[in-house]
């Protein structure tokens, strides 16, 4: 798996959210460097778990849609003397 990377714009938004969380929930001011360091740490150490969960969720949706598509095709089948 390739490294999880964010654009500069995404990074700014995420860093701001980290700083806001620390200020509002933990009553601590977190500088830009520390917030970026924390973001990089979580992306490297925990990011794969979130990434994989997203893949599992996407696969589950795809499986459900494929089952539905299979049922729809079966409903189109015309009766014949041939039995499956």
C-alpha angles and dihedrals in degrees: 000000000000122000115276107246133176130206117251090256092051091047092053092052094046093046090051090051091050091050091047092050092051091048098045102034103029100026090232130125112228119196125227094255094049092047091050090047090051091048091051091048093052093043091053100038104031105016094089090060092056091042092052092046088055090051092049091049091048091049091051091052091047092049091051092049092047090052089050091049091050090052091049091052091048090053089056092056114115120223115258138166088257114094123201 
